[in-house]
């Protein structure tokens, strides 16, 4: 039986699979400092509450 898919030649490269990390990497410079600030606030709150 024959396949209806086109054959690949030596010059063609298969398409790269979709990487979900590339969808969110643009938000990292904003999310990391905000998450750090929230974490510092929570740790300071816990320290003051326990003192």
N, C-alpha and C positions, 0 to 999 in steps of 0.2 A: 504494500500500500504506500502511496506517496503522501507526503505532508504538504499542506497548502501554505505553510509558513515560509517566508523568504529566507534564503540561505545567507549566511554571513560569509563575507570574503575576508581575506587577511587584513585588509585596510580598515575594516569597520571594527569599532569597539562597542561592546554591549552597553546599554544605558545603565548608569549607576543607580543603585536602589535608593529610594527616598530615605533621608536621614531626619528623624523627628527632632534631633538636637538643633539642626539648623533653623527650625521654626521658632525656637525660643531663645537662641543665643543673643539676639539683639536686645533682650530685656535684662540680661545679666548685669550690666553696669548700673542699672537702676535698682534692681531687686536686692542685690547683695548689700549695698549700704543701708537700705531701708530695713532689711532683716537684721543686720548688725545693730542698728539703732534700737530696734524693738527688743532684741535680746539683751542689750545693755540695760535698757529701762527695766525689763522684767527682773534681771539679776539684782539691780540696785533696789528695786521695790522689795524683793525678798529679803535682802540684807537689812533694810531699814525695818521691815516688819518683824524680823527675828531678833533684832537688837533691843 
